[in-house]
Amino acid sequence: MWPAIWIAWSCLFAVFETLALINQRDGDTLSENFRALFRTRTSKVGRAIFAVSWSGFSAWFLIHILTETM
């Protein structure tokens, strides 16, 4: 059951993100929402927090997938 849920979630995300990219309205893509949330265009602190958070998540996920731990 869980694989089906993850596949459905991924497909829904792909559909919504594609629609957001096609309509070209401001503020509706995942990237635009992350930029607004962390204020990466106007805040060096926000940019740093995003960079550290994203790097930390990426490192954890890499280790998690390759070593099947955590």
Predicted model as a PDB file, atoms N, CA, C, CB and O in Angstrom, pLDDT in the B-factor column:
MODEL        1                                                                  
ATOM      1  N   MET A   1       0.806  -1.190   0.000  1.00 91.00           N  
ATOM      2  CA  MET A   1       0.000   0.000   0.000  1.00 91.00           C  
ATOM      3  C   MET A   1       0.859   1.270   0.000  1.00 91.00           C  
ATOM      4  CB  MET A   1      -0.922  -0.010   1.192  1.00 91.00           C  
ATOM      5  O   MET A   1       0.560   2.202  -0.746  1.00 91.00           O  
ATOM      6  N   TRP A   2       1.915   1.330   0.812  1.00 94.00           N  
ATOM      7  CA  TRP A   2       2.749   2.528   0.866  1.00 94.00           C  
ATOM      8  C   TRP A   2       3.394   2.877  -0.468  1.00 94.00           C  
ATOM      9  CB  TRP A   2       3.818   2.351   1.899  1.00 94.00           C  
ATOM     10  O   TRP A   2       3.436   4.055  -0.823  1.00 94.00           O  
ATOM     11  N   PRO A   3       3.901   1.897  -1.228  1.00 96.00           N  
ATOM     12  CA  PRO A   3       4.451   2.282  -2.535  1.00 96.00           C  
ATOM     13  C   PRO A   3       3.417   2.973  -3.422  1.00 96.00           C  
ATOM     14  CB  PRO A   3       4.996   1.056  -3.251  1.00 96.00           C  
ATOM     15  O   PRO A   3       3.746   3.919  -4.137  1.00 96.00           O  
ATOM     16  N   ALA A   4       2.186   2.511  -3.380  1.00 96.00           N  
ATOM     17  CA  ALA A   4       1.129   3.129  -4.185  1.00 96.00           C  
ATOM     18  C   ALA A   4       0.872   4.565  -3.733  1.00 96.00           C  
ATOM     19  CB  ALA A   4      -0.170   2.305  -4.094  1.00 96.00           C  
ATOM     20  O   ALA A   4       0.642   5.445  -4.563  1.00 96.00           O  
ATOM     21  N   ILE A   5       0.911   4.805  -2.428  1.00 97.00           N  
ATOM     22  CA  ILE A   5       0.703   6.156  -1.905  1.00 97.00           C  
ATOM     23  C   ILE A   5       1.828   7.085  -2.358  1.00 97.00           C  
ATOM     24  CB  ILE A   5       0.615   6.132  -0.364  1.00 97.00           C  
ATOM     25  O   ILE A   5       1.569   8.212  -2.781  1.00 97.00           O  
ATOM     26  N   TRP A   6       3.088   6.616  -2.271  1.00 96.00           N  
ATOM     27  CA  TRP A   6       4.225   7.447  -2.694  1.00 96.00           C  
ATOM     28  C   TRP A   6       4.175   7.715  -4.194  1.00 96.00           C  
ATOM     29  CB  TRP A   6       5.557   6.767  -2.325  1.00 96.00           C  
ATOM     30  O   TRP A   6       4.485   8.822  -4.633  1.00 96.00           O  
ATOM     31  N   ILE A   7       3.792   6.727  -4.975  1.00 97.00           N  
ATOM     32  CA  ILE A   7       3.679   6.915  -6.428  1.00 97.00           C  
ATOM     33  C   ILE A   7       2.579   7.920  -6.740  1.00 97.00           C  
ATOM     34  CB  ILE A   7       3.393   5.566  -7.140  1.00 97.00           C  
ATOM     35  O   ILE A   7       2.769   8.806  -7.573  1.00 97.00           O  
ATOM     36  N   ALA A   8       1.428   7.793  -6.078  1.00 97.00           N  
ATOM     37  CA  ALA A   8       0.320   8.729  -6.295  1.00 97.00           C  
ATOM     38  C   ALA A   8       0.723  10.145  -5.907  1.00 97.00           C  
ATOM     39  CB  ALA A   8      -0.918   8.294  -5.495  1.00 97.00           C  
ATOM     40  O   ALA A   8       0.440  11.099  -6.632  1.00 97.00           O  
ATOM     41  N   TRP A   9       1.391  10.281  -4.749  1.00 97.00           N  
ATOM     42  CA  TRP A   9       1.840  11.604  -4.299  1.00 97.00           C  
ATOM     43  C   TRP A   9       2.805  12.211  -5.312  1.00 97.00           C  
ATOM     44  CB  TRP A   9       2.514  11.509  -2.910  1.00 97.00           C  
ATOM     45  O   TRP A   9       2.697  13.391  -5.646  1.00 97.00           O  
ATOM     46  N   SER A  10       3.748  11.408  -5.801  1.00 98.00           N  
ATOM     47  CA  SER A  10       4.732  11.895  -6.782  1.00 98.00           C  
ATOM     48  C   SER A  10       4.058  12.325  -8.075  1.00 98.00           C  
ATOM     49  CB  SER A  10       5.778  10.812  -7.078  1.00 98.00           C  
ATOM     50  O   SER A  10       4.414  13.350  -8.658  1.00 98.00           O  
ATOM     51  N   CYS A  11       3.097  11.552  -8.517  1.00 98.00           N  
ATOM     52  CA  CYS A  11       2.379  11.899  -9.746  1.00 98.00           C  
ATOM     53  C   CYS A  11       1.570  13.181  -9.567  1.00 98.00           C  
ATOM     54  CB  CYS A  11       1.454  10.749 -10.168  1.00 98.00           C  
ATOM     55  O   CYS A  11       1.561  14.037 -10.451  1.00 98.00           O  
ATOM     56  N   LEU A  12       0.895  13.315  -8.431  1.00 97.00           N  
ATOM     57  CA  LEU A  12       0.139  14.541  -8.168  1.00 97.00           C  
ATOM     58  C   LEU A  12       1.062  15.755  -8.119  1.00 97.00           C  
ATOM     59  CB  LEU A  12      -0.639  14.418  -6.852  1.00 97.00           C  
ATOM     60  O   LEU A  12       0.744  16.811  -8.667  1.00 97.00           O  
ATOM     61  N   PHE A  13       2.204  15.595  -7.458  1.00 97.00           N  
ATOM     62  CA  PHE A  13       3.165  16.691  -7.415  1.00 97.00           C  
ATOM     63  C   PHE A  13       3.599  17.063  -8.827  1.00 97.00           C  
ATOM     64  CB  PHE A  13       4.387  16.310  -6.557  1.00 97.00           C  
ATOM     65  O   PHE A  13       3.638  18.243  -9.173  1.00 97.00           O  
ATOM     66  N   ALA A  14       3.923  16.071  -9.640  1.00 97.00           N  
ATOM     67  CA  ALA A  14       4.372  16.339 -11.012  1.00 97.00           C  
ATOM     68  C   ALA A  14       3.293  17.082 -11.803  1.00 97.00           C  
ATOM     69  CB  ALA A  14       4.740  15.019 -11.726  1.00 97.00           C  
ATOM     70  O   ALA A  14       3.602  18.008 -12.553  1.00 97.00           O  
ATOM     71  N   VAL A  15       2.045  16.685 -11.640  1.00 97.00           N  
ATOM     72  CA  VAL A  15       0.943  17.346 -12.350  1.00 97.00           C  
ATOM     73  C   VAL A  15       0.807  18.793 -11.897  1.00 97.00           C  
ATOM     74  CB  VAL A  15      -0.382  16.591 -12.122  1.00 97.00           C  
ATOM     75  O   VAL A  15       0.747  19.701 -12.726  1.00 97.00           O  
ATOM     76  N   PHE A  16       0.756  19.018 -10.569  1.00 96.00           N  
ATOM     77  CA  PHE A  16       0.579  20.376 -10.057  1.00 96.00           C  
ATOM     78  C   PHE A  16       1.762  21.279 -10.394  1.00 96.00           C  
ATOM     79  CB  PHE A  16       0.375  20.341  -8.553  1.00 96.00           C  
ATOM     80  O   PHE A  16       1.572  22.446 -10.738  1.00 96.00           O  
ATOM     81  N   GLU A  17       2.955  20.761 -10.300  1.00 96.00           N  
ATOM     82  CA  GLU A  17       4.136  21.570 -10.613  1.00 96.00           C  
ATOM     83  C   GLU A  17       4.176  21.898 -12.108  1.00 96.00           C  
ATOM     84  CB  GLU A  17       5.430  20.832 -10.190  1.00 96.00           C  
ATOM     85  O   GLU A  17       4.527  23.015 -12.487  1.00 96.00           O  
ATOM     86  N   THR A  18       3.821  20.940 -12.949  1.00 96.00           N  
ATOM     87  CA  THR A  18       3.777  21.180 -14.391  1.00 96.00           C  
ATOM     88  C   THR A  18       2.745  22.248 -14.724  1.00 96.00           C  
ATOM     89  CB  THR A  18       3.458  19.880 -15.146  1.00 96.00           C  
ATOM     90  O   THR A  18       3.017  23.149 -15.519  1.00 96.00           O  
ATOM     91  N   LEU A  19       1.565  22.154 -14.123  1.00 96.00           N  
ATOM     92  CA  LEU A  19       0.535  23.177 -14.347  1.00 96.00           C  
ATOM     93  C   LEU A  19       1.013  24.551 -13.888  1.00 96.00           C  
ATOM     94  CB  LEU A  19      -0.762  22.803 -13.613  1.00 96.00           C  
ATOM     95  O   LEU A  19       0.757  25.553 -14.555  1.00 96.00           O  
ATOM     96  N   ALA A  20       1.700  24.599 -12.762  1.00 96.00           N  
ATOM     97  CA  ALA A  20       2.221  25.869 -12.254  1.00 96.00           C  
ATOM     98  C   ALA A  20       3.281  26.441 -13.189  1.00 96.00           C  
ATOM     99  CB  ALA A  20       2.806  25.683 -10.848  1.00 96.00           C  
ATOM    100  O   ALA A  20       3.350  27.655 -13.380  1.00 96.00           O  
ATOM    101  N   LEU A  21       4.097  25.587 -13.765  1.00 95.00           N  
ATOM    102  CA  LEU A  21       5.121  26.055 -14.702  1.00 95.00           C  
ATOM    103  C   LEU A  21       4.499  26.541 -16.008  1.00 95.00           C  
ATOM    104  CB  LEU A  21       6.131  24.938 -14.988  1.00 95.00           C  
ATOM    105  O   LEU A  21       4.966  27.515 -16.601  1.00 95.00           O  
ATOM    106  N   ILE A  22       3.464  25.872 -16.445  1.00 96.00           N  
ATOM    107  CA  ILE A  22       2.827  26.241 -17.710  1.00 96.00           C  
ATOM    108  C   ILE A  22       2.092  27.569 -17.597  1.00 96.00           C  
ATOM    109  CB  ILE A  22       1.858  25.149 -18.154  1.00 96.00           C  
ATOM    110  O   ILE A  22       2.175  28.399 -18.503  1.00 96.00           O  
ATOM    111  N   ASN A  23       1.364  27.784 -16.484  1.00 95.00           N  
ATOM    112  CA  ASN A  23       0.556  29.006 -16.386  1.00 95.00           C  
ATOM    113  C   ASN A  23       1.391  30.251 -16.091  1.00 95.00           C  
ATOM    114  CB  ASN A  23      -0.493  28.840 -15.308  1.00 95.00           C  
ATOM    115  O   ASN A  23       0.908  31.366 -16.290  1.00 95.00           O  
ATOM    116  N   GLN A  24       2.598  30.096 -15.634  1.00 88.00           N  
ATOM    117  CA  GLN A  24       3.567  31.182 -15.429  1.00 88.00           C  
ATOM    118  C   GLN A  24       3.075  32.294 -14.492  1.00 88.00           C  
ATOM    119  CB  GLN A  24       3.925  31.785 -16.759  1.00 88.00           C  
ATOM    120  O   GLN A  24       3.496  33.443 -14.622  1.00 88.00           O  
ATOM    121  N   ARG A  25       2.190  31.956 -13.557  1.00 92.00           N  
ATOM    122  CA  ARG A  25       1.792  32.938 -12.533  1.00 92.00           C  
ATOM    123  C   ARG A  25       2.844  32.970 -11.446  1.00 92.00           C  
ATOM    124  CB  ARG A  25       0.395  32.599 -11.930  1.00 92.00           C  
ATOM    125  O   ARG A  25       3.482  31.956 -11.164  1.00 92.00           O  
ATOM    126  N   ASP A  26       3.025  34.110 -10.844  1.00 93.00           N  
ATOM    127  CA  ASP A  26       4.005  34.236  -9.763  1.00 93.00           C  
ATOM    128  C   ASP A  26       3.514  33.549  -8.493  1.00 93.00           C  
ATOM    129  CB  ASP A  26       4.301  35.715  -9.480  1.00 93.00           C  
ATOM    130  O   ASP A  26       2.340  33.633  -8.134  1.00 93.00           O  
ATOM    131  N   GLY A  27       4.447  32.864  -7.819  1.00 93.00           N  
ATOM    132  CA  GLY A  27       4.171  32.322  -6.500  1.00 93.00           C  
ATOM    133  C   GLY A  27       3.470  30.988  -6.440  1.00 93.00           C  
ATOM    134  O   GLY A  27       2.954  30.625  -5.383  1.00 93.00           O  
ATOM    135  N   ASP A  28       3.429  30.239  -7.529  1.00 93.00           N  
ATOM    136  CA  ASP A  28       2.704  28.972  -7.450  1.00 93.00           C  
ATOM    137  C   ASP A  28       3.581  27.730  -7.623  1.00 93.00           C  
ATOM    138  CB  ASP A  28       1.633  28.955  -8.485  1.00 93.00           C  
ATOM    139  O   ASP A  28       3.078  26.614  -7.493  1.00 93.00           O  
ATOM    140  N   THR A  29       4.859  27.887  -7.908  1.00 96.00           N  
ATOM    141  CA  THR A  29       5.726  26.703  -8.000  1.00 96.00           C  
ATOM    142  C   THR A  29       6.368  26.422  -6.643  1.00 96.00           C  
ATOM    143  CB  THR A  29       6.822  26.902  -9.087  1.00 96.00           C  
ATOM    144  O   THR A  29       6.399  27.286  -5.766  1.00 96.00           O  
ATOM    145  N   LEU A  30       6.868  25.224  -6.488  1.00 95.00           N  
ATOM    146  CA  LEU A  30       7.534  24.852  -5.237  1.00 95.00           C  
ATOM    147  C   LEU A  30       8.751  25.742  -5.001  1.00 95.00           C  
ATOM    148  CB  LEU A  30       7.954  23.364  -5.264  1.00 95.00           C  
ATOM    149  O   LEU A  30       8.978  26.195  -3.880  1.00 95.00           O  
ATOM    150  N   SER A  31       9.526  25.993  -6.036  1.00 95.00           N  
ATOM    151  CA  SER A  31      10.715  26.840  -5.911  1.00 95.00           C  
ATOM    152  C   SER A  31      10.357  28.243  -5.444  1.00 95.00           C  
ATOM    153  CB  SER A  31      11.457  26.911  -7.241  1.00 95.00           C  
ATOM    154  O   SER A  31      11.007  28.791  -4.554  1.00 95.00           O  
ATOM    155  N   GLU A  32       9.328  28.823  -6.040  1.00 96.00           N  
ATOM    156  CA  GLU A  32       8.919  30.171  -5.654  1.00 96.00           C  
ATOM    157  C   GLU A  32       8.441  30.222  -4.207  1.00 96.00           C  
ATOM    158  CB  GLU A  32       7.819  30.673  -6.582  1.00 96.00           C  
ATOM    159  O   GLU A  32       8.689  31.200  -3.502  1.00 96.00           O  
ATOM    160  N   ASN A  33       7.768  29.187  -3.773  1.00 96.00           N  
ATOM    161  CA  ASN A  33       7.303  29.139  -2.392  1.00 96.00           C  
ATOM    162  C   ASN A  33       8.457  28.983  -1.410  1.00 96.00           C  
ATOM    163  CB  ASN A  33       6.317  28.001  -2.212  1.00 96.00           C  
ATOM    164  O   ASN A  33       8.434  29.575  -0.331  1.00 96.00           O  
ATOM    165  N   PHE A  34       9.456  28.201  -1.768  1.00 94.00           N  
ATOM    166  CA  PHE A  34      10.633  28.083  -0.910  1.00 94.00           C  
ATOM    167  C   PHE A  34      11.394  29.401  -0.848  1.00 94.00           C  
ATOM    168  CB  PHE A  34      11.554  26.965  -1.413  1.00 94.00           C  
ATOM    169  O   PHE A  34      11.860  29.799   0.219  1.00 94.00           O  
ATOM    170  N   ARG A  35      11.523  30.085  -1.994  1.00 96.00           N  
ATOM    171  CA  ARG A  35      12.192  31.390  -1.997  1.00 96.00           C  
ATOM    172  C   ARG A  35      11.464  32.382  -1.099  1.00 96.00           C  
ATOM    173  CB  ARG A  35      12.282  31.943  -3.425  1.00 96.00           C  
ATOM    174  O   ARG A  35      12.094  33.149  -0.371  1.00 96.00           O  
ATOM    175  N   ALA A  36      10.129  32.366  -1.153  1.00 96.00           N  
ATOM    176  CA  ALA A  36       9.347  33.275  -0.309  1.00 96.00           C  
ATOM    177  C   ALA A  36       9.452  32.875   1.166  1.00 96.00           C  
ATOM    178  CB  ALA A  36       7.867  33.284  -0.755  1.00 96.00           C  
ATOM    179  O   ALA A  36       9.609  33.735   2.033  1.00 96.00           O  
ATOM    180  N   LEU A  37       9.366  31.593   1.447  1.00 95.00           N  
ATOM    181  CA  LEU A  37       9.416  31.118   2.826  1.00 95.00           C  
ATOM    182  C   LEU A  37      10.729  31.480   3.504  1.00 95.00           C  
ATOM    183  CB  LEU A  37       9.213  29.616   2.868  1.00 95.00           C  
ATOM    184  O   LEU A  37      10.741  31.935   4.648  1.00 95.00           O  
ATOM    185  N   PHE A  38      11.838  31.277   2.792  1.00 96.00           N  
ATOM    186  CA  PHE A  38      13.157  31.553   3.363  1.00 96.00           C  
ATOM    187  C   PHE A  38      13.669  32.947   3.025  1.00 96.00           C  
ATOM    188  CB  PHE A  38      14.148  30.525   2.881  1.00 96.00           C  
ATOM    189  O   PHE A  38      14.747  33.337   3.474  1.00 96.00           O  
ATOM    190  N   ARG A  39      12.902  33.704   2.232  1.00 96.00           N  
ATOM    191  CA  ARG A  39      13.279  35.066   1.823  1.00 96.00           C  
ATOM    192  C   ARG A  39      14.698  35.100   1.226  1.00 96.00           C  
ATOM    193  CB  ARG A  39      13.193  36.028   3.032  1.00 96.00           C  
ATOM    194  O   ARG A  39      15.521  35.938   1.592  1.00 96.00           O  
ATOM    195  N   THR A  40      14.956  34.179   0.311  1.00 95.00           N  
ATOM    196  CA  THR A  40      16.306  34.042  -0.232  1.00 95.00           C  
ATOM    197  C   THR A  40      16.727  35.223  -1.099  1.00 95.00           C  
ATOM    198  CB  THR A  40      16.402  32.778  -1.035  1.00 95.00           C  
ATOM    199  O   THR A  40      17.921  35.435  -1.307  1.00 95.00           O  
ATOM    200  N   ARG A  41      15.784  35.981  -1.599  1.00 94.00           N  
ATOM    201  CA  ARG A  41      16.140  37.135  -2.449  1.00 94.00           C  
ATOM    202  C   ARG A  41      16.512  38.369  -1.637  1.00 94.00           C  
ATOM    203  CB  ARG A  41      14.984  37.477  -3.377  1.00 94.00           C  
ATOM    204  O   ARG A  41      17.234  39.240  -2.122  1.00 94.00           O  
ATOM    205  N   THR A  42      16.023  38.445  -0.401  1.00 96.00           N  
ATOM    206  CA  THR A  42      16.212  39.679   0.369  1.00 96.00           C  
ATOM    207  C   THR A  42      16.959  39.489   1.676  1.00 96.00           C  
ATOM    208  CB  THR A  42      14.890  40.290   0.659  1.00 96.00           C  
ATOM    209  O   THR A  42      17.350  40.473   2.303  1.00 96.00           O  
ATOM    210  N   SER A  43      17.168  38.254   2.103  1.00 96.00           N  
ATOM    211  CA  SER A  43      17.759  38.022   3.423  1.00 96.00           C  
ATOM    212  C   SER A  43      18.948  37.076   3.331  1.00 96.00           C  
ATOM    213  CB  SER A  43      16.711  37.456   4.387  1.00 96.00           C  
ATOM    214  O   SER A  43      18.818  35.934   2.890  1.00 96.00           O  
ATOM    215  N   LYS A  44      20.111  37.569   3.753  1.00 97.00           N  
ATOM    216  CA  LYS A  44      21.282  36.693   3.785  1.00 97.00           C  
ATOM    217  C   LYS A  44      21.102  35.596   4.825  1.00 97.00           C  
ATOM    218  CB  LYS A  44      22.555  37.502   4.081  1.00 97.00           C  
ATOM    219  O   LYS A  44      21.577  34.476   4.635  1.00 97.00           O  
ATOM    220  N   VAL A  45      20.422  35.910   5.918  1.00 97.00           N  
ATOM    221  CA  VAL A  45      20.150  34.904   6.955  1.00 97.00           C  
ATOM    222  C   VAL A  45      19.219  33.821   6.403  1.00 97.00           C  
ATOM    223  CB  VAL A  45      19.519  35.568   8.216  1.00 97.00           C  
ATOM    224  O   VAL A  45      19.451  32.629   6.608  1.00 97.00           O  
ATOM    225  N   GLY A  46      18.170  34.245   5.703  1.00 96.00           N  
ATOM    226  CA  GLY A  46      17.251  33.285   5.093  1.00 96.00           C  
ATOM    227  C   GLY A  46      17.951  32.393   4.082  1.00 96.00           C  
ATOM    228  O   GLY A  46      17.713  31.187   4.025  1.00 96.00           O  
ATOM    229  N   ARG A  47      18.808  33.001   3.293  1.00 97.00           N  
ATOM    230  CA  ARG A  47      19.586  32.247   2.306  1.00 97.00           C  
ATOM    231  C   ARG A  47      20.500  31.234   2.992  1.00 97.00           C  
ATOM    232  CB  ARG A  47      20.419  33.204   1.433  1.00 97.00           C  
ATOM    233  O   ARG A  47      20.621  30.095   2.539  1.00 97.00           O  
ATOM    234  N   ALA A  48      21.140  31.648   4.081  1.00 97.00           N  
ATOM    235  CA  ALA A  48      22.035  30.751   4.824  1.00 97.00           C  
ATOM    236  C   ALA A  48      21.251  29.615   5.477  1.00 97.00           C  
ATOM    237  CB  ALA A  48      22.817  31.536   5.895  1.00 97.00           C  
ATOM    238  O   ALA A  48      21.676  28.461   5.445  1.00 97.00           O  
ATOM    239  N   ILE A  49      20.104  29.950   6.069  1.00 97.00           N  
ATOM    240  CA  ILE A  49      19.283  28.909   6.704  1.00 97.00           C  
ATOM    241  C   ILE A  49      18.833  27.891   5.664  1.00 97.00           C  
ATOM    242  CB  ILE A  49      18.053  29.532   7.414  1.00 97.00           C  
ATOM    243  O   ILE A  49      18.886  26.686   5.910  1.00 97.00           O  
ATOM    244  N   PHE A  50      18.391  28.370   4.501  1.00 97.00           N  
ATOM    245  CA  PHE A  50      17.981  27.439   3.452  1.00 97.00           C  
ATOM    246  C   PHE A  50      19.157  26.569   3.010  1.00 97.00           C  
ATOM    247  CB  PHE A  50      17.405  28.204   2.251  1.00 97.00           C  
ATOM    248  O   PHE A  50      19.003  25.356   2.869  1.00 97.00           O  
ATOM    249  N   ALA A  51      20.311  27.162   2.792  1.00 97.00           N  
ATOM    250  CA  ALA A  51      21.480  26.411   2.317  1.00 97.00           C  
ATOM    251  C   ALA A  51      21.885  25.330   3.322  1.00 97.00           C  
ATOM    252  CB  ALA A  51      22.663  27.364   2.064  1.00 97.00           C  
ATOM    253  O   ALA A  51      22.161  24.193   2.938  1.00 97.00           O  
ATOM    254  N   VAL A  52      21.918  25.686   4.599  1.00 98.00           N  
ATOM    255  CA  VAL A  52      22.290  24.714   5.630  1.00 98.00           C  
ATOM    256  C   VAL A  52      21.225  23.616   5.731  1.00 98.00           C  
ATOM    257  CB  VAL A  52      22.475  25.417   7.003  1.00 98.00           C  
ATOM    258  O   VAL A  52      21.556  22.434   5.825  1.00 98.00           O  
ATOM    259  N   SER A  53      19.960  24.005   5.713  1.00 97.00           N  
ATOM    260  CA  SER A  53      18.871  23.022   5.810  1.00 97.00           C  
ATOM    261  C   SER A  53      18.886  22.057   4.632  1.00 97.00           C  
ATOM    262  CB  SER A  53      17.513  23.733   5.882  1.00 97.00           C  
ATOM    263  O   SER A  53      18.796  20.841   4.807  1.00 97.00           O  
ATOM    264  N   TRP A  54      19.002  22.614   3.429  1.00 97.00           N  
ATOM    265  CA  TRP A  54      18.990  21.766   2.228  1.00 97.00           C  
ATOM    266  C   TRP A  54      20.207  20.848   2.195  1.00 97.00           C  
ATOM    267  CB  TRP A  54      18.951  22.634   0.957  1.00 97.00           C  
ATOM    268  O   TRP A  54      20.084  19.672   1.855  1.00 97.00           O  
ATOM    269  N   SER A  55      21.368  21.368   2.541  1.00 98.00           N  
ATOM    270  CA  SER A  55      22.590  20.550   2.552  1.00 98.00           C  
ATOM    271  C   SER A  55      22.490  19.450   3.601  1.00 98.00           C  
ATOM    272  CB  SER A  55      23.832  21.429   2.821  1.00 98.00           C  
ATOM    273  O   SER A  55      22.869  18.306   3.348  1.00 98.00           O  
ATOM    274  N   GLY A  56      21.980  19.798   4.776  1.00 98.00           N  
ATOM    275  CA  GLY A  56      21.812  18.800   5.827  1.00 98.00           C  
ATOM    276  C   GLY A  56      20.845  17.703   5.424  1.00 98.00           C  
ATOM    277  O   GLY A  56      21.122  16.521   5.625  1.00 98.00           O  
ATOM    278  N   PHE A  57      19.710  18.091   4.855  1.00 97.00           N  
ATOM    279  CA  PHE A  57      18.740  17.088   4.395  1.00 97.00           C  
ATOM    280  C   PHE A  57      19.345  16.212   3.313  1.00 97.00           C  
ATOM    281  CB  PHE A  57      17.464  17.767   3.870  1.00 97.00           C  
ATOM    282  O   PHE A  57      19.189  14.991   3.343  1.00 97.00           O  
ATOM    283  N   SER A  58      20.035  16.822   2.356  1.00 98.00           N  
ATOM    284  CA  SER A  58      20.635  16.051   1.258  1.00 98.00           C  
ATOM    285  C   SER A  58      21.664  15.055   1.770  1.00 98.00           C  
ATOM    286  CB  SER A  58      21.286  16.988   0.244  1.00 98.00           C  
ATOM    287  O   SER A  58      21.705  13.910   1.318  1.00 98.00           O  
ATOM    288  N   ALA A  59      22.493  15.488   2.709  1.00 97.00           N  
ATOM    289  CA  ALA A  59      23.507  14.584   3.274  1.00 97.00           C  
ATOM    290  C   ALA A  59      22.834  13.441   4.022  1.00 97.00           C  
ATOM    291  CB  ALA A  59      24.464  15.352   4.220  1.00 97.00           C  
ATOM    292  O   ALA A  59      23.214  12.281   3.861  1.00 97.00           O  
ATOM    293  N   TRP A  60      21.820  13.772   4.854  1.00 97.00           N  
ATOM    294  CA  TRP A  60      21.110  12.722   5.589  1.00 97.00           C  
ATOM    295  C   TRP A  60      20.454  11.738   4.628  1.00 97.00           C  
ATOM    296  CB  TRP A  60      20.052  13.337   6.520  1.00 97.00           C  
ATOM    297  O   TRP A  60      20.558  10.526   4.820  1.00 97.00           O  
ATOM    298  N   PHE A  61      19.780  12.243   3.594  1.00 96.00           N  
ATOM    299  CA  PHE A  61      19.049  11.364   2.675  1.00 96.00           C  
ATOM    300  C   PHE A  61      20.006  10.456   1.910  1.00 96.00           C  
ATOM    301  CB  PHE A  61      18.210  12.194   1.689  1.00 96.00           C  
ATOM    302  O   PHE A  61      19.709   9.280   1.695  1.00 96.00           O  
ATOM    303  N   LEU A  62      21.145  10.991   1.501  1.00 97.00           N  
ATOM    304  CA  LEU A  62      22.144  10.180   0.812  1.00 97.00           C  
ATOM    305  C   LEU A  62      22.608   9.021   1.697  1.00 97.00           C  
ATOM    306  CB  LEU A  62      23.344  11.047   0.398  1.00 97.00           C  
ATOM    307  O   LEU A  62      22.639   7.869   1.263  1.00 97.00           O  
ATOM    308  N   ILE A  63      22.965   9.339   2.930  1.00 96.00           N  
ATOM    309  CA  ILE A  63      23.405   8.300   3.871  1.00 96.00           C  
ATOM    310  C   ILE A  63      22.266   7.323   4.144  1.00 96.00           C  
ATOM    311  CB  ILE A  63      23.900   8.932   5.199  1.00 96.00           C  
ATOM    312  O   ILE A  63      22.481   6.112   4.177  1.00 96.00           O  
ATOM    313  N   HIS A  64      21.075   7.836   4.335  1.00 96.00           N  
ATOM    314  CA  HIS A  64      19.907   7.009   4.616  1.00 96.00           C  
ATOM    315  C   HIS A  64      19.648   5.985   3.489  1.00 96.00           C  
ATOM    316  CB  HIS A  64      18.672   7.902   4.814  1.00 96.00           C  
ATOM    317  O   HIS A  64      19.388   4.812   3.756  1.00 96.00           O  
ATOM    318  N   ILE A  65      19.722   6.436   2.261  1.00 96.00           N  
ATOM    319  CA  ILE A  65      19.451   5.548   1.121  1.00 96.00           C  
ATOM    320  C   ILE A  65      20.594   4.555   0.915  1.00 96.00           C  
ATOM    321  CB  ILE A  65      19.232   6.373  -0.165  1.00 96.00           C  
ATOM    322  O   ILE A  65      20.345   3.365   0.717  1.00 96.00           O  
ATOM    323  N   LEU A  66      21.817   5.014   0.959  1.00 96.00           N  
ATOM    324  CA  LEU A  66      22.956   4.135   0.656  1.00 96.00           C  
ATOM    325  C   LEU A  66      23.261   3.123   1.754  1.00 96.00           C  
ATOM    326  CB  LEU A  66      24.179   4.966   0.405  1.00 96.00           C  
ATOM    327  O   LEU A  66      23.700   2.009   1.469  1.00 96.00           O  
ATOM    328  N   THR A  67      23.030   3.507   3.010  1.00 96.00           N  
ATOM    329  CA  THR A  67      23.382   2.587   4.093  1.00 96.00           C  
ATOM    330  C   THR A  67      22.171   1.895   4.704  1.00 96.00           C  
ATOM    331  CB  THR A  67      24.128   3.327   5.169  1.00 96.00           C  
ATOM    332  O   THR A  67      22.318   1.016   5.553  1.00 96.00           O  
ATOM    333  N   GLU A  68      20.980   2.287   4.277  1.00 93.00           N  
ATOM    334  CA  GLU A  68      19.727   1.716   4.782  1.00 93.00           C  
ATOM    335  C   GLU A  68      19.637   1.828   6.306  1.00 93.00           C  
ATOM    336  CB  GLU A  68      19.605   0.245   4.356  1.00 93.00           C  
ATOM    337  O   GLU A  68      19.202   0.895   6.981  1.00 93.00           O  
ATOM    338  N   THR A  69      20.051   2.972   6.835  1.00 89.00           N  
ATOM    339  CA  THR A  69      19.975   3.221   8.262  1.00 89.00           C  
ATOM    340  C   THR A  69      19.201   4.510   8.520  1.00 89.00           C  
ATOM    341  CB  THR A  69      21.384   3.299   8.876  1.00 89.00           C  
ATOM    342  O   THR A  69      18.759   5.185   7.591  1.00 89.00           O  
ATOM    343  N   MET A  70      19.049   4.829   9.781  1.00 82.00           N  
ATOM    344  CA  MET A  70      18.388   6.036  10.258  1.00 82.00           C  
ATOM    345  C   MET A  70      16.963   6.078   9.829  1.00 82.00           C  
ATOM    346  CB  MET A  70      19.098   7.261   9.774  1.00 82.00           C  
ATOM    347  O   MET A  70      16.250   7.031  10.144  1.00 82.00           O  
TER     348      MET A  70                                                      
ENDMDL                                                                          
END                                                                             
